[in-house]
Amino acid sequence: MGLEIRPERASDFPAVRRVVAAAFGSDTEADLVERIRASDEYRPELSFVAADSGEVVGHVMIDGCMVRGEGGEREIVMLSPLAVAPDRQRSGAGTALIEHALAAADRAGEPLVVLEGSPDYYGARGFEFAGDHGLSLPLPDWAPRAAAQVALLSTYNPDDVTLRGRVVYPPSFDGLG
């Protein structure tokens, strides 16, 4: 049947939890997905699964966050998290999920998508260092500065000062260990 990227459904939630926990080797990110779904930041229209023969093998969501800077405060979106079942990693499922999610965010009129993640992995998929575009993200101590990433979408305007500043994660990220 092949890999299908489609919107997540409530019936997928248990499988998504298993995939996310397995991909990260921890329940922390699986808990984060559930916290995001229970929050105002949740964008169900921007949450997708990768399914193979009906089995969920990957998940990605784009959810709301804020950027604060000289231009004030503005809502933007972030990709968090991306997960692929360990036995399906390096199969193209992650790339397919990212491409699908970015295209959906672009169709929704979002100017950009931020994330924290591997500069090599995400850089190969269209993301750039966020600092080059006037954005800073709250990275953990262990993360390199280059882990702050951004994908610029078709409505991005480099002259829009409201798209520069400090990215503020929503409350669903508070206290994650």
C-alpha positions in Angstrom: 0.0 0.0 0.0 2.9 2.4 0.7 3.2 5.3 3.0 0.2 7.6 3.4 0.4 11.0 5.1 -2.9 12.1 6.5 -4.4 14.2 9.3 -4.3 12.6 12.7 -7.6 11.3 14.1 -8.6 10.7 17.7 -8.5 7.0 17.0 -4.8 7.4 16.2 -3.9 8.9 19.5 -2.9 5.7 21.3 -0.7 4.6 18.3 0.8 8.1 18.1 1.7 7.9 21.8 3.5 4.6 21.2 5.4 5.9 18.2 6.5 9.1 19.9 7.6 7.3 23.1 9.5 4.7 21.1 11.1 7.3 18.8 12.4 9.4 21.7 12.9 6.5 24.2 10.9 8.4 26.7 7.3 9.3 27.7 8.3 13.0 27.9 7.6 13.8 24.3 4.5 11.6 24.2 3.2 13.6 27.2 4.0 16.8 25.4 1.9 15.7 22.4 -1.0 15.1 24.7 -0.5 18.4 26.5 -0.4 20.3 23.2 -3.7 18.6 22.1 -5.3 19.7 25.4 -4.1 23.4 24.9 -5.1 26.4 22.9 -2.0 26.0 20.8 -3.2 22.8 19.2 -3.8 23.0 15.5 -5.6 19.8 14.5 -5.5 20.8 10.9 -1.7 20.8 11.2 -1.2 17.5 12.9 -0.4 14.5 10.7 0.4 10.8 10.8 2.4 8.6 8.5 0.6 5.3 8.1 1.7 2.2 6.3 -1.0 -0.4 5.6 -3.1 1.4 8.2 -0.5 1.3 10.9 0.8 4.6 12.3 4.5 4.7 11.9 5.2 8.5 12.3 3.7 11.7 13.6 4.3 15.4 13.3 2.4 18.4 14.6 2.7 22.1 14.1 1.4 24.1 17.0 1.2 27.7 18.1 3.8 29.7 20.0 4.7 33.4 20.3 7.5 35.7 19.1 8.2 38.8 21.2 10.4 41.6 20.0 10.6 45.2 19.2 7.5 44.7 16.9 5.5 43.5 19.9 4.1 40.0 20.4 2.8 37.8 17.6 1.6 34.3 17.3 3.6 32.0 15.0 3.9 28.3 14.7 6.4 25.6 15.6 7.0 22.1 14.5 7.1 20.0 17.6 7.6 17.1 17.8 8.4 14.9 14.9 8.6 11.2 15.5 9.1 8.1 13.4 9.0 4.5 14.8 12.5 3.3 15.3 12.2 0.5 12.8 11.0 3.0 10.1 13.6 5.7 10.7 15.8 6.5 7.6 13.0 5.3 5.3 11.8 8.8 4.2 8.8 8.9 6.6 10.2 11.9 8.6 11.0 13.9 5.5 7.5 13.1 4.0 5.9 14.3 7.3 7.9 17.5 7.4 7.2 18.3 3.8 3.5 17.7 4.3 3.3 19.7 7.5 5.2 22.7 5.9 3.0 22.7 2.9 -0.1 22.7 5.1 1.3 25.5 7.2 2.1 27.4 4.0 -1.5 26.9 2.7 -2.8 28.1 6.0 -0.9 31.4 5.4 1.7 31.0 8.1 4.9 33.0 7.3 7.3 30.6 9.0 7.8 27.5 11.1 10.3 27.4 13.9 11.8 24.3 15.7 14.7 23.2 17.8 16.5 20.2 16.3 19.4 18.8 14.4 20.9 21.5 12.1 22.0 18.7 9.7 18.7 16.8 9.6 16.4 19.8 9.4 18.8 21.9 7.3 18.6 19.2 4.6 14.8 19.6 4.7 14.7 23.4 4.1 15.3 24.8 7.6 17.8 27.5 8.3 19.5 28.9 11.4 16.8 31.1 13.1 19.4 33.7 14.2 20.0 34.6 10.6 16.4 35.8 10.5 16.3 37.7 13.8 14.8 34.9 15.9 16.1 33.2 19.1 14.6 30.1 20.6 14.9 28.9 24.3 17.3 26.0 23.8 18.3 23.5 26.4 21.8 23.9 27.7 23.0 20.8 25.8 21.7 22.0 22.4 24.0 23.8 20.0 23.0 27.4 19.1 22.4 26.2 15.5 19.6 23.9 16.8 17.3 27.0 16.6 15.8 26.6 13.2 13.3 28.2 10.9 11.6 27.4 7.6 10.5 30.5 5.7 7.2 30.0 3.9 5.7 31.9 0.9 4.0 34.7 2.9 7.2 35.5 4.9 8.2 39.1 4.6 11.7 39.9 5.8 10.7 43.5 6.5 8.0 42.4 9.0 9.5 43.3 12.4 6.9 41.3 14.2 8.6 38.2 12.8 11.8 38.9 14.7 12.5 38.5 18.4 12.5 35.8 21.1 10.3 32.7 20.5 8.3 31.9 23.6 7.1 28.4 24.0 3.5 27.9 25.2 2.5 26.6 28.7 2.2 23.1 27.4 6.0 22.9 27.3 6.4 24.1 31.0 8.0 21.6 33.4 8.9 19.0 30.8 11.7 16.9 32.1 
